[in-house]
Amino acid sequence: MSHSLPHRQLLKEFMTLGPYLRQEQCEPERYFFDCLAVCLNLGAEPESREFWGWWLVLEPREGGFSFQTQLGLYNKEGNWQERQPHASAVAEVEGSRERFLRVLQTRLEQWQLPLLPDDSTQFESPSAA
């Protein structure tokens, strides 16, 4: 294991980052975050709304945490679909993800652990910008 905090403590710490952690989708050694950044249909009933946003899976690995992230559509069934947001929503969705990654990176740095993109993730770390 690459950190000294137990799963329950990590959940508690990650919850302080804002409304991004989906605790019910987390398990030891895997933490799920997402953001519903742009609503597509504000006039619809809340349970029928769809959103452009992002999700991120964070996993401990030797020397830090790795992550995979994706943009997509959160549909009215409550599932993420990998899709590119409409051009009008891209900046807001990507900006939201960038802000979250900076906050997450700062938190991990407090534990002296780096945030490392997974080998399959085509994404620059916020520190690289």
C-alpha angles and dihedrals in degrees: 000000000000100000137042101226119101120235095260092051092048090051090052092048094046091049089062089064091075137264094325103095115092097203094185089059095049127095133172109297093013127074124184123207130174143168131210095209107167126026114219098196114027092169093062124093110275093251090052098050124117127207142196110226147116142264132206133195115205122196131177116241136169108302099006144337128307124207141197120200137183139181118228154125122294101209131208090261088063097251132126118237121193103240136138111251119241113273091254091059102039097089093049094046094046091043091053091050092047092051091050093049091052091052092045091048091051091051093050091047088058085063090044092245124129126228107233127187113237114252090252094050115100095202136113118233113245089243089061092060 
